[in-house]
Amino acid sequence: MFVSTKPGGYGISRLYLQCPPSRPLRTMAGEAPAASRVLAIRSMLTKLVIHCTKGFSSRHFSNRSAVARPVSPMSSDMMVTQPPSDSATRSVRPAQPQPSGEPAPNGGVSSRLWEDSKDLAYQSLLHPFVLGIAQGTLPRESFQHFIGQDATFLLSFAEAYAAAMDRCAPEQQHLAEALKGMLRGVRDELRLHEAYAERWGVLLEHQQPSPATKAYVYYIKMVSEQHDSSLADVMSTLLPCLRLYAWLGAQLNSVPSQPGNPYKEWLNTYSAKEYAALPPIAEAIMDEAYEPGTYDRLLSQYRTAMQLEKEFFAGQPLNSQVRQLRLLVIDFDETITTRDTSGTIAKTAIQAVVSKVSEASKSEDLVQELADKHSWLIRNYTDRRTSLLEDALPPEGEVRTEFDMGWLGDFVDRLADFDREMNTVVVDSGILKGVRREQLAQAGAAVEMQPGSLAVMQKAVKAGIPVAVVSVSWSAEFVRAALAQQGLPVVVSDSDGQGADVPSVSAVTVYANELEYFGDESTGNIRRRCECGADKARLLDDLLLGLAAEAGSGGDAVYVGDSMTDVPPLISADVGLVVGRNPLVRRVAAAGGVRLAPLPCAPMAAPGEDPAAGGSASPTLYEAASWAEIDAFLFGGRYEAAPRRRAASPARPAPAPPAARGRVPRVLVVSGTDSCGGAGAAADLRTAAAAGVHASLAVTGVTAQNSHGVHAIHVLPPAMLARQVEVVMADVGAAAVKTGMLPDAASVVALAAALRACPAPAPALVLDPVLLSTTGDSLAQPGVEAMLREHLFPLATLITPNLPEAAALLGDGRAIVDLEGMRAAARELHALGPSWVLVKGGHLPAEARREAAGRGAAAASSGPEQPSRQQTVTDVLFDGRTMLELSEPLVVSDNVHGTGCCLATAIACELARGHSVLAAVRRAKRYLWRTLERSRGLPLGDGPQRTMNFGWATADWAADLAAAGVPMPPRVPNAADLRLYAITDPALNERAARSLIDAVRLAIDGGATLVQVRDKNSPARAFAAAAAEALEHARARGVPLVINDRLDVALAIGADGVHLGQDDLPAAAARRLLGPDRILGVSVKTPEQAARAAADGADYVGCGGFAPTNTKAGNLTVGPEGVAAVVRARVLPVVAIGGIGEGNASAALATGADGVAVISAIFGAPDVVRATKRLRAVVDAALTARGLSEGGEEA
């Protein structure tokens, strides 16, 4: 025999085994022949208890049995009331057991250890094995295996109790007596365990410890046998199991199970008050034994034991079917964040405005004024919302027992109307005006997040699960920055709000509203994409439809939310998870007959397949106490990622819009002819052809007109007009109808009747109320305005009046001369029946146009021929809720005949292609702007309304004439913000072990305004694939991405443009292939090369090297003088390049350059984001000092 005399020596377990220290216990108990192992354990436990009672102590290994199968009744054995020591008057005073199964919140170290390890406890609670026991669906053989492992745990726990006794100091004998009682409990437990195993048909002598059992037992043994382990150390390995089972018993009590659950006895054991009394005793011992300064070590041991407990569950044989997770959608405010962030956005905007005021006294007054406005908005919102809820919700406590979809739908609609109205109030207040994107991003990056929320999204992204964050926040950029603060990859959806593109599987996709910007500063308007619960539900439906189209409909969609606005999508999802216990969510759920249940109640099988789930038709939402619980639910063995959809080919064409899939997009244009081919039917048909849409025609009249005006009109009989519409719609059909000239009241009435008689579904109607020609000639008889209002406005999807037409339609003699007048006209016209109103601002006086443009316009060239970016044309779009201002740079030209026809037809074509109204208007405006730009100076008549070139994409007459030597106005370059132009470098990325998309993301996070991807050596396929991924991220952030040299790659992936050197493909050829709307940059060294680039269609030039550089060997340095010479030529915007960093960026901009291009100073820095931010600050300061705004425009 061997007995150590050292404190904490090998102890008495080895003595009873009569084995030397070289033979560890797990050899005897864990690997002994099965037939003798149970007898050996029983014998060892008996001897151990006898000798401990005589005053011996042991230090050894513990078992899970005191946990896995508690003694009954325990309280009589846990305490020895007359310890043989000076501490006879002392005793362990455990806390009262809590109904939740958690430690009493007494501030003790045991309570802290539990709270700091609760994430691991959730992993056990929500493991399929444990839930299978609770729901009664666990296979019998799995439970039998589980029982068979307990005998090994019994000995390990007993030895650990003995080891703990061995570490009790003389003044801690009352603790030793408590441990002795627990040790006796283990002996009694074995007797119960053997009987329990026999009832389940488990022969313990045939059981071998599983790897998970061995790992757990070995860990407790290791800590117990360490020479310097304290009493608290040993207890830290036992407490997790003791407390976990008490907590599991309490939590699983609420889980519905199938009738006759065979595991009910197991559940009753751990939820019984007898077992609940055990963990507080051990915790009281721990709290008293705790030594200050050891918490971190104890926590590490506690968490390791808790993790091993979870792995013990996971190590049991389990044949349950893992479900697939196809989509994870999450709300933002107070679901991911710790508080609502709308106040943060408003305060950021206030600070941005105040920072521009130089005088302290004025600044203080402005701060007070804006703070008062903000306070009023909060009070108004709170009071109105309280009133709405008092009126809409039944008395508190009233519960519907059956699901009431009608009531819930009405409530959601009322709440949606309120949320949209409140956004309008915010916009009208102007509180959000004047803030910059980077200021919102900085504020978002500082938002406090719910613990564990970002980690869950990171896990989902790594698993290839599409993750979408939907938010009613005013700024998607703010949301993006908040989510990205721990390195989570995030992109913002660029959908226009009437639908949602499929989320990425490589990043979290944000679907939220966004502030509208003019240049760098917000206008105060909101680009509304997601304002309310109904919008969230619509987005969820769109995402599911998109996923189904790409990868089928298999797998669960999980939605996570916290508030009333989340109830609609929570119900729509396969699994709706509610974070926390929001009382308003519970009240709405009760009123609508929606059930709420703890998360462990979620059925293991797919919805409708679980026999334990019950047969209630009411939807059930599941409440999660924290993100740790959600993490365990999603990634604890229940789910795996649904099969990933096919990787996108970078060269694939854009998918056809939904309305166009399987059918040719078709429009019907209803208009008069124009003998000079500039407006009316001619413009309509040419615009439709340019849009790739088939156009049918119904003629209303024939005109004799040219560039000087309208000389005669012949009106076709109304019956003939109606007949044209009838036969076209009955055969070819149309998804959209555009109306132009309707010369008399009878024509309006006949058309309205014909449209009402169209076969379902009714086409979208774009009504261009053509009353006057460009020259002011009347195209409609008196009374047409009233007939339009009465008969066609109620049918119209969109009406598109210019200012004189809007005034005539309102009929009160007003003159619309400013932006406010346009807004008022839009509201009043909308009240007459159309779904949307677009009031066109081309007739605004020049001063009003400058006022509409405001400060902060987009970057512009300094060239004298370029129109001022302060001269813009602003249209107002209104749908009854949202007032949007859509601006384009003014094009000064005499070739403007047919602009209204062109715009309305282009909108109708985009609607026929399946785009939303907002997207259709935006795309149509861009087409019209380029048509105007490409038509300037065309010699098509000599009057004031010359014809445009609608087919510039296939025949650019302006370029052809210029090439033939005909003097033509210079081309207007595509606008690009060149301030901080980041150029990627493969070598620098490889050195930093950084992917291309990471490089692009980091540069944009730091404030890069344009990114060029440069890679001279990679194979085309690999380069295109990487560049396509980077383009997706950059486009979602609103930052253009161009490709260096490789025009083929740029075209294949649809990049925003290309940059060419002097030895690359000629710029003129590149422009022909790129088309007019993509960015083309050219490297130059002289004013002559810059002039050639401008003539070839470039939008900017890069001039350098400004200073010597290592990234381009042999590059000629032109120095500051060379850059300044190119700037003085004033032919195109100039970006300085070559050897530029934080130290000389100001000098580069002092040459007059519009921006700086940087490689090494960004991508060679150890912290790309920090380096980019510092450079951006230098650039902005230099431009400001030069008298330019941060957008590059003259102040």
MIDRENPA-963548 format. One line per 4 residues: number of its first residue (from 1); for each residue y, x, z of C-alpha. Coordinates in steps of 0.5 Angstrom, whole numbers, plus 500, padded with zeros to 3 digits. Layout:
<kolzas>
NUM	Y/X/Z  ...
</kolzas>
This chain:
<kolzas>
1	500/500/500  507/502/499  513/499/503  520/502/501
5	524/503/507  531/503/503  535/497/503  534/494/497
9	528/498/496  522/496/492  520/491/497  514/487/499
13	512/483/493  509/490/491  506/491/498  502/484/497
17	500/486/490  497/493/493  500/496/487  504/502/486
21	511/502/484  509/504/477  506/497/476  511/492/475
25	510/485/477  511/482/470  504/486/468  501/483/474
29	504/476/473  506/475/466  501/479/463  495/478/467
33	489/474/465  490/467/464  485/465/469  487/469/474
37	495/468/474  496/462/477  491/464/483  495/470/483
41	502/467/484  500/462/489  497/468/493  503/472/492
45	508/466/494  504/464/500  504/472/503  511/473/501
49	513/466/505  509/469/511  512/476/511  519/474/510
53	519/469/516  516/474/520  523/478/519  521/482/513
57	525/482/506  523/483/499  527/485/493  524/482/487
61	524/477/481  526/470/481  523/464/478  526/458/474
65	521/453/478  526/452/484  530/449/478  525/447/474
69	521/443/479  525/442/485  522/440/492  522/434/495
73	525/433/500  529/440/500  534/439/506  529/440/511
77	527/446/508  533/449/506  536/451/513  534/454/519
81	538/452/525  536/457/530  537/464/527  534/470/531
85	541/473/531  548/473/534  550/469/528  546/463/531
89	552/459/532  553/460/524  550/456/519  551/455/511
93	556/449/510  555/447/503  560/442/499  558/435/498
97	554/434/491  559/431/486  557/425/482  558/429/475
101	553/435/477  559/440/477  561/445/483  566/442/488
105	573/444/486  574/448/492  577/454/489  571/458/491
109	568/464/486  562/459/485  566/454/482  570/459/478
113	564/462/475  561/455/473  568/453/469  568/460/466
117	561/459/463  561/452/462  561/453/454  554/456/455
121	552/450/459  554/445/454  549/449/449  544/447/453
125	546/440/454  546/439/447  540/443/445  535/438/441
129	530/440/446  534/437/452  537/431/448  529/430/446
133	527/429/453  533/425/455  532/420/449  525/420/449
137	523/423/442  521/430/444  514/431/442  509/431/447
141	506/438/446  513/441/446  514/438/453  507/441/455
145	509/448/453  515/447/457  511/445/463  507/451/462
149	512/456/463  514/454/470  509/458/474  512/464/471
153	519/462/473  516/460/480  515/467/482  521/470/479
157	525/466/483  521/467/490  522/474/489  530/474/488
161	531/470/494  527/475/498  531/480/495  537/477/496
165	535/476/504  534/484/504  541/485/502  544/480/508
169	548/484/513  546/483/520  552/478/521  550/474/515
173	543/472/518  545/465/517  545/466/510  538/470/510
177	536/464/514  538/459/508  535/463/503  528/463/507
181	529/456/507  530/456/499  524/461/499  519/456/503
185	521/451/498  519/455/492  512/455/495  512/447/496
189	514/447/489  508/450/486  504/445/489  508/439/486
193	508/443/479  501/444/479  500/437/480  505/435/475
197	502/439/470  495/436/471  498/429/470  501/432/463
201	494/435/461  497/442/462  492/448/464  496/453/467
205	491/458/467  491/458/460  499/459/459  502/465/457
209	509/467/458  513/466/452  518/471/449  524/467/452
213	521/466/459  519/474/459  526/475/457  529/471/463
217	524/473/468  526/480/466  533/480/467  533/477/474
221	528/482/476  533/488/473  539/485/477  535/484/483
225	532/491/483  538/495/482  540/500/487  547/498/488
229	546/490/487  549/486/492  547/479/495  552/476/490
233	549/480/484  543/477/486  545/470/487  549/470/480
237	543/470/476  540/465/480  546/460/481  546/458/473
241	539/455/473  540/451/480  547/449/478  545/447/470
245	539/443/472  544/439/477  549/438/472  544/436/466
249	541/431/471  548/428/472  550/428/464  543/426/461
253	543/419/466  548/416/461  544/418/455  540/411/452
257	533/413/451  527/409/447  523/404/452  518/407/456
261	521/414/456  515/419/458  520/424/461  524/419/465
265	521/422/471  523/429/469  530/426/468  530/422/475
269	528/429/479  534/432/477  539/427/478  536/425/485
273	540/427/491  535/431/494  536/436/488  543/435/488
277	543/438/495  540/445/493  546/448/488  551/447/493
281	547/451/498  546/457/494  554/457/492  556/457/499
285	552/463/500  555/466/494  562/464/496  561/467/503
289	558/474/500  563/475/494  567/481/495  574/482/492
293	574/486/485  567/484/483  568/478/479  568/481/472
297	561/484/474  559/477/477  561/473/471  558/477/466
301	551/477/470  552/469/471  553/468/463  547/472/461
305	543/468/466  546/462/463  545/464/456  538/466/457
309	537/459/460  539/456/453  535/461/450  529/458/454
313	530/451/451  531/454/444  524/458/445  520/452/446
317	516/449/440  520/444/437  519/440/430  525/436/430
321	529/435/423  535/439/423  541/435/420  546/437/414
325	553/438/416  557/437/409  564/436/411  568/437/418
329	575/434/418  580/435/424  586/432/426  592/437/428
333	596/435/434  593/435/441  586/435/437  587/443/436
337	594/444/439  595/443/447  601/438/445  604/435/440
341	608/439/435  613/435/432  619/437/437  617/444/436
345	619/443/428  625/439/430  628/445/435  626/450/430
349	630/446/424  636/446/430  636/453/431  636/455/424
353	642/451/423  646/453/429  644/461/427  648/460/421
357	655/458/425  659/464/427  664/462/432  661/461/439
361	665/455/440  663/451/434  655/453/435  655/450/442
365	658/444/439  653/444/434  647/445/439  650/439/443
369	650/435/437  644/436/434  640/436/441  643/429/442
373	641/427/435  634/429/437  634/426/444  636/419/440
377	630/420/435  625/421/441  628/415/445  628/411/439
381	621/413/437  618/412/444  621/405/445  619/402/439
385	612/405/439  612/402/446  614/395/444  609/395/438
389	603/396/442  605/391/447  606/386/442  600/388/438
393	594/390/443  591/385/448  592/386/455  589/392/458
397	582/391/461  580/386/455  574/388/451  571/385/445
401	564/385/445  563/385/437  566/389/432  573/386/430
405	574/389/423  580/384/421  584/385/428  583/393/427
409	585/393/420  591/389/422  593/394/427  592/400/423
413	597/397/418  602/395/423  601/402/426  602/405/419
417	608/401/417  611/404/424  609/411/423  612/411/415
421	619/407/418  620/413/423  619/418/418  624/415/414
425	629/415/420  628/422/421  629/424/414  636/420/414
429	638/423/421  638/430/417  635/433/423  630/437/419
433	635/440/414  636/447/413  630/450/416  626/456/412
437	619/456/411  618/463/414  622/460/420  617/454/421
441	611/459/420  614/464/425  614/457/430  607/455/428
445	604/462/429  606/461/436  603/454/438  598/454/443
449	592/452/441  586/448/445  581/453/447  575/454/442
453	578/450/437  579/456/432  573/459/434  569/452/431
457	573/452/425  571/460/424  564/458/425  564/453/420
461	567/457/415  563/463/416  557/458/415  560/455/408
465	562/448/411  568/445/408  573/444/413  579/440/412
469	585/439/417  589/433/416  595/432/420  601/427/420
473	606/433/421  612/434/417  610/441/415  604/444/412
477	606/451/412  607/450/420  600/447/421  598/453/416
481	601/458/420  598/455/427  591/455/424  592/462/422
485	594/466/428  587/469/430  585/471/423  582/464/420
489	583/464/413  587/457/411  590/454/405  594/448/404
493	592/443/399  597/442/393  595/435/392  601/430/391
497	598/425/396  595/420/392  588/423/393  585/430/396
501	582/436/392  575/438/395  576/443/400  575/450/400
505	568/453/403  572/460/404  578/457/408  580/451/412
509	584/447/408  590/443/410  592/436/408  599/435/411
513	606/433/409  611/438/407  619/439/407  622/439/401
517	626/445/399  631/447/395  631/455/394  629/457/401
521	632/452/405  629/445/407  633/439/404  631/434/410
525	627/430/406  619/430/407  614/430/401  609/425/404
529	602/426/404  599/424/410  604/419/415  599/415/419
533	592/413/420  591/409/414  593/416/410  588/420/414
537	582/415/413  584/415/405  584/423/405  577/423/408
541	574/418/403  577/422/398  574/428/400  567/425/401
545	568/422/394  570/429/391  564/432/395  559/427/392
549	561/428/385  560/436/386  554/436/391  551/430/392
553	552/425/398  547/428/403  549/430/410  554/428/415
557	561/428/415  564/429/422  571/427/424  575/430/430
561	581/427/433  584/425/439  589/419/438  590/412/435
565	592/415/428  585/418/428  581/411/430  581/409/422
569	578/416/420  573/416/426  570/410/424  569/412/417
573	566/418/418  558/419/420  560/422/426  567/421/430
577	568/425/436  574/424/440  577/430/444  579/428/451
581	580/421/454  586/418/451  587/412/454  590/409/448
585	584/411/444  580/407/449  584/401/449  584/400/442
589	577/401/441  576/396/447  580/391/443  577/392/436
593	570/392/439  569/400/438  564/403/443  565/410/446
597	560/414/449  559/421/452  557/426/446  550/427/449
601	549/420/447  550/421/439  543/420/436  539/426/434
605	536/423/427  541/421/422  545/414/423  540/408/422
609	534/412/423  534/414/431  530/409/435  534/410/441
613	540/409/438  540/401/439  541/396/434  549/395/435
617	553/393/429  559/396/433  561/403/431  560/408/436
621	565/414/437  563/420/442  567/423/447  567/431/448
625	571/434/454  572/440/450  572/444/444  566/448/447
629	562/441/447  564/440/440  562/447/439  555/446/442
633	554/440/438  555/442/431  552/449/432  547/449/437
637	541/447/433  543/440/431  546/442/424  546/446/419
641	550/447/413  549/442/407  547/446/401  553/449/398
645	556/447/392  556/451/386  561/457/386  567/456/381
649	567/460/375  574/463/374  574/461/367  572/454/368
653	577/449/365  580/444/370  576/438/371  578/432/368
657	582/427/372  578/421/375  581/416/370  579/420/364
661	572/422/366  568/419/360  574/416/356  579/418/352
665	586/417/355  590/412/352  597/409/352  601/403/349
669	608/404/347  612/398/346  619/401/343  623/400/337
673	623/405/331  628/411/330  630/413/323  632/420/325
677	625/421/329  629/423/335  628/417/340  624/410/340
681	617/410/337  617/417/334  619/420/341  614/416/344
685	608/418/339  610/425/339  610/426/347  603/423/347
689	601/427/342  603/433/346  600/431/352  593/430/349
693	593/422/350  592/417/344  598/412/343  598/405/340
697	604/402/338  607/395/339  614/395/335  620/391/338
701	625/392/332  627/397/327  634/401/327  638/405/323
705	641/411/327  642/418/326  645/424/331  652/420/330
709	649/413/333  646/407/332  648/403/325  644/397/325
713	638/394/328  633/389/326  629/385/331  622/383/330
717	620/376/332  617/376/339  611/373/337  609/379/332
721	611/383/339  606/379/343  601/379/337  601/387/337
725	600/388/344  594/383/344  590/386/339  591/393/341
729	589/391/349  583/387/346  580/393/342  583/400/344
733	586/398/350  590/402/355  591/405/362  598/405/362
737	604/401/358  610/404/357  616/400/354  623/402/351
741	628/398/347  627/390/348  632/388/344  633/381/346
745	631/376/352  625/373/348  622/379/347  622/381/354
749	619/374/356  614/375/350  612/382/352  611/379/360
753	606/374/358  602/378/353  601/383/359  599/378/364
757	594/376/359  591/383/358  584/384/360  583/387/367
761	584/392/370  591/391/369  594/397/366  600/401/369
765	607/399/367  612/404/366  619/400/364  624/404/361
769	630/399/361  633/402/354  640/398/354  644/404/351
773	643/409/346  645/416/348  652/415/344  653/409/348
777	651/404/343  648/397/345  641/397/344  640/390/348
781	643/383/347  647/380/353  642/377/358  636/382/357
785	638/385/364  636/379/368  630/377/364  627/384/365
789	629/383/373  625/376/373  619/378/368  618/385/368
793	620/388/374  614/384/378  609/387/374  612/394/373
797	609/400/376  615/404/375  622/403/372  626/409/370
801	633/407/369  639/412/368  645/411/372  649/406/367
805	642/402/366  641/402/374  649/399/375  647/394/369
809	641/392/372  644/391/379  650/387/375  655/388/380
813	660/392/376  659/398/381  659/405/378  654/410/381
817	657/417/382  654/421/387  647/422/390  648/417/396
821	650/412/390  643/413/387  639/412/393  642/406/394
825	641/403/387  634/406/388  633/401/394  636/395/391
829	632/396/385  626/397/389  627/390/392  627/387/385
833	619/388/385  617/394/382  612/399/386  616/405/384
837	624/406/382  626/413/379  634/413/378  635/419/373
841	641/423/375  643/426/368  650/422/368  652/425/375
845	659/428/374  658/436/375  661/436/382  656/431/384
849	651/435/381  653/441/385  653/437/391  646/435/390
853	644/442/389  646/444/396  646/451/398  639/455/398
857	638/454/390  632/458/387  633/465/385  636/466/378
861	638/471/373  645/475/374  645/474/366  652/471/364
865	648/467/359  643/463/364  646/457/367  648/457/374
869	642/455/378  647/451/382  648/446/376  642/442/377
873	640/435/375  637/431/381  633/424/380  631/420/386
877	624/417/386  623/411/391  617/407/393  619/403/398
881	618/408/404  619/415/401  626/417/398  624/423/394
885	630/428/390  627/431/384  631/437/381  631/441/375
889	636/446/373  641/443/368  640/445/361  646/445/357
893	645/442/350  647/437/344  639/436/343  638/431/348
897	636/425/343  630/421/346  630/424/353  629/418/356
901	624/416/352  620/422/352  620/422/360  618/415/361
905	612/416/355  610/423/359  610/419/365  605/414/362
909	601/419/359  600/423/366  598/416/369  593/415/364
913	590/421/365  589/419/372  595/422/376  598/419/382
917	605/416/380  609/422/384  604/427/380  606/424/374
921	613/424/375  613/431/377  609/433/371  613/429/366
925	620/432/368  617/439/367  615/437/360  622/434/359
929	625/440/362  622/445/357  623/440/351  630/441/352
933	630/448/353  626/450/347  631/445/343  637/448/344
937	641/449/338  636/446/333  640/444/327  637/437/327
941	644/433/325  651/435/327  653/429/331  653/429/339
945	645/426/340  641/431/336  634/431/336  629/435/340
949	622/439/338  617/435/342  612/439/339  614/446/342
953	607/448/344  605/448/337  611/450/333  617/453/337
957	622/452/332  627/456/336  623/462/336  622/462/329
961	629/461/327  631/467/332  626/471/328  629/469/322
965	636/472/324  639/465/325  643/465/332  640/461/337
969	641/460/345  637/465/349  631/463/352  632/461/359
973	627/465/363  622/462/368  625/462/375  621/467/380
977	623/469/387  623/477/386  626/479/392  619/482/395
981	614/483/390  608/486/392  603/489/388  596/490/390
985	592/497/389  584/497/389  584/504/392  588/502/398
989	584/496/399  578/500/399  580/505/404  582/499/409
993	575/496/408  580/490/405  578/485/400  583/482/395
997	584/475/398  585/479/404  590/483/401  594/477/398
1001	593/473/404  596/478/409  602/480/404  604/472/403
1005	603/472/411  608/477/412  613/474/407  612/477/400
1009	615/472/395  611/474/389  604/478/388  601/482/382
1013	594/483/382  593/490/379  586/493/378  585/498/372
1017	577/499/373  573/493/375  569/490/370  572/483/367
1021	567/478/370  568/481/377  576/482/377  576/475/374
1025	572/472/380  576/476/385  583/474/382  581/467/382
1029	580/467/389  586/470/391  590/465/386  587/459/390
1033	590/462/396  597/464/393  598/457/390  596/453/396
1037	602/457/399  607/456/394  607/464/392  606/466/384
1041	601/470/383  601/474/376  596/479/373  597/486/371
1045	596/488/364  589/484/363  592/478/359  585/475/358
1049	584/475/366  590/471/367  588/466/362  581/465/364
1053	583/464/371  590/460/370  594/465/373  601/464/374
1057	603/469/369  602/477/367  606/483/367  605/488/362
1061	607/495/361  610/499/355  603/501/352  600/494/353
1065	599/488/349  606/487/346  610/482/350  611/477/344
1069	604/476/343  603/475/350  608/470/350  605/466/344
1073	598/466/348  601/464/355  605/459/353  613/458/355
1077	612/456/362  608/462/365  611/468/368  612/474/363
1081	614/481/366  615/487/362  616/494/365  622/498/362
1085	626/504/363  632/503/359  637/497/357  634/497/350
1089	627/496/353  630/490/357  633/487/351  627/488/347
1093	623/484/353  628/479/353  627/478/346  620/477/346
1097	620/472/351  620/476/358  622/472/364  624/479/368
1101	623/486/368  621/491/373  625/498/372  623/504/375
1105	621/509/378  626/508/383  623/514/387  617/519/386
1109	611/515/388  603/517/388  600/511/386  602/512/379
1113	601/519/376  606/522/371  611/516/372  618/518/370
1117	623/517/375  629/514/373  632/514/379  638/509/382
1121	642/510/376  637/508/371  635/502/375  643/500/375
1125	644/501/368  638/496/366  642/491/371  648/492/368
1129	645/490/361  645/483/364  639/481/360  634/479/365
1133	633/479/372  631/486/375  626/488/380  626/495/382
1137	619/499/383  617/506/384  617/509/391  620/504/395
1141	619/503/402  623/500/408  627/506/408  630/506/401
1145	629/498/400  637/497/401  639/503/396  634/500/391
1149	638/493/392  644/496/392  643/498/384  644/490/383
1153	637/489/382  634/482/384  628/485/388  624/490/390
1157	616/491/388  612/495/393  605/498/393  604/503/398
1161	609/501/404  605/494/404  598/496/403  598/503/405
1165	600/500/412  595/500/418  598/493/419  600/489/412
1169	603/483/415  608/487/420  610/492/414  611/486/410
1173	615/482/415  619/489/416  621/490/409  622/482/408
1177	628/483/413  631/489/410  631/486/403  634/479/406
1181	639/483/410  641/487/403  642/481/399  646/478/404
1185	650/484/405  651/484/397  654/477/398  647/473/395
1189	644/468/399  636/469/401  634/466/395  638/471/390
1193	644/467/389  651/468/389  654/465/396
</kolzas>
